[in-house]
């Protein structure tokens, strides 16, 4: 099965939408959501429900799932990687 893989951080109620892996078996679901005007990855996670594979991440490792959208975010990520 080439479905979706998402990260679930210990102690958090919902999985992280990004980063994730969206496999070819999800194509019909992705197309249906796009056709409906739904572009959020969270919508795909909700649509797939228990079929999405959740990878458990310990709370101490949550920093590894950095959100890098800005130059400042990128610098913070680089600093974290240099320190490890």
Contact map, one row per residue, 1 for C-alpha under 8 A:
111000000000000000000000100000000000000000000000000000000000000000000000000000000000
111100000000000000000111110000000000000000000000000000000000000000000000000000000000
111110000000000000001111110000000000000000000000001110000000000000000000000000000000
011111000000000000011110010000000000000000000000001110000000000000000000000000000000
001111100000000000011100000000000000000000000000000111100000000000000000000000000000
000111110000001111111000000000000000000000000000000111100000000000000000000000000000
000011111000001111110000000000000000000000000000000001111000000000000000000000000000
000001111101011100000000000000000000000000000000000001111000000000000000000000000000
000000111111001100000000000000000000000000000000000000011110010000000000000000000000
000000011111000000000000000000000000000000000000000000011110000000000000000000000000
000000001111100000000000000000000000000000000000000000000010000000000000000000000000
000000011111111000000000000000000000000000000000000000000000000000000000000000000000
000000000011111000000000000000000000000000000000000000000000000000000000000000000000
000000010001111100000000000000000000000000000000000000000000000000000000000000000000
000001111001111110000000000000000000000000000000000001000000000000000000000000000000
000001111000011111100000000000000000000000000000000000000000000000000000000000000000
000001100000001111110000000000000000000011001000000000000000000000000000000000000000
000001100000000111110000000000000000000010000000000000000000000010100000000000000000
000001100000000111111000000000000000000000000000000000000000000010000000000000000000
000111100000000011111100000000000000000000000000000000000000000000000000000000000000
001111000000000000111110000000000000000000000000000000000000000000000000000000000000
011110000000000000011111010000000000000000000000000000000000000000000000000000000000
011100000000000000001111111000000000000000000000000000000000000000000000000000000000
011000000000000000000111111000000000000000000000000000000000000000000000000000000000
111000000000000000000011111100000000000000000000000000000000000000000000000000000000
011100000000000000000111111111000000000000000000000000000000000000000000000000000000
000000000000000000000011111111100000000000000000000000000000000000000000000000000000
000000000000000000000000111111110000000000000000000000000000000000000000000000000000
000000000000000000000000011111111000000000010010000000000000000000000000000000000000
000000000000000000000000011111111100000000010000000000000000000000000000000000000000
000000000000000000000000001111111110000000000000000000000000000000000000000000000000
000000000000000000000000000111111111000000000000000000000000000000000000000000000000
000000000000000000000000000011111111111000110000000000000000000000000000000000000000
000000000000000000000000000001111111111000000000000000000000000000000000000000000000
000000000000000000000000000000111111110000000000000000000000000000000000000000000000
000000000000000000000000000000011111110000000000000000000000000000000000000000000000
000000000000000000000000000000001111111000000000000000000000000000000000000000000000
000000000000000000000000000000001111111100100000000000000000000000000000000000000000
000000000000000000000000000000001100111110100000000000000000000000000000000000000000
000000000000000000000000000000000000011111110000000000000000000000000000000000000000
000000000000000011000000000000000000001111111000000000000000000000000000000000000000
000000000000000010000000000000000000000111111100000000000000000000000000000000000000
000000000000000000000000000000001000011111111110000000000000000000000000000000000000
000000000000000000000000000011001000000111111111000000000000000000000000000000000000
000000000000000010000000000000000000000011111111100100000000000000000000000000000000
000000000000000000000000000000000000000001111111100000000000000000000000000000000000
000000000000000000000000000010000000000000111111100000000000000000000000000000000000
000000000000000000000000000000000000000000011111111100000000000000000000000000000000
000000000000000000000000000000000000000000001111111100000000000000000000000000000000
000000000000000000000000000000000000000000000001111110000000000000000000000000000000
001100000000000000000000000000000000000000000001111110000000000000000000000000000000
001111000000000000000000000000000000000000001001111111000000000000000000000000000000
001111000000000000000000000000000000000000000000011111100000000000000000000000000000
000011110000001000000000000000000000000000000000000111110000000000000000000000000000
000011110000000000000000000000000000000000000000000011111000000000000000000000000000
000000111100000000000000000000000000000000000000000001111100000000000000000000000000
000000111100000000000000000000000000000000000000000000111110110000000000000000000000
000000001100000000000000000000000000000000000000000000011111110000000000000000000000
000000001110000000000000000000000000000000000000000000001111110000000000000000000000
000000000000000000000000000000000000000000000000000000000111111000000000000000000000
000000000000000000000000000000000000000000000000000000001111111110000000000000000000
000000001000000000000000000000000000000000000000000000001111111111000000000000000000
000000000000000000000000000000000000000000000000000000000001111111000000000000000000
000000000000000000000000000000000000000000000000000000000000111111000000000000000000
000000000000000001100000000000000000000000000000000000000000111111100000000000000000
000000000000000000000000000000000000000000000000000000000000011111110000000010000000
000000000000000001000000000000000000000000000000000000000000000011111000100000000000
000000000000000000000000000000000000000000000000000000000000000001111110110010000000
000000000000000000000000000000000000000000000000000000000000000000111110110000000000
000000000000000000000000000000000000000000000000000000000000000000011111110000000000
000000000000000000000000000000000000000000000000000000000000000000011111111000000000
000000000000000000000000000000000000000000000000000000000000000000000111111100000000
000000000000000000000000000000000000000000000000000000000000000000111111111110000000
000000000000000000000000000000000000000000000000000000000000000000011111111111000000
000000000000000000000000000000000000000000000000000000000000000000000011111111100000
000000000000000000000000000000000000000000000000000000000000000000000001111111110000
000000000000000000000000000000000000000000000000000000000000000001010000111111111000
000000000000000000000000000000000000000000000000000000000000000000000000011111111100
000000000000000000000000000000000000000000000000000000000000000000000000001111111110
000000000000000000000000000000000000000000000000000000000000000000000000000111111111
000000000000000000000000000000000000000000000000000000000000000000000000000011111111
000000000000000000000000000000000000000000000000000000000000000000000000000001111111
000000000000000000000000000000000000000000000000000000000000000000000000000000111111
000000000000000000000000000000000000000000000000000000000000000000000000000000011111
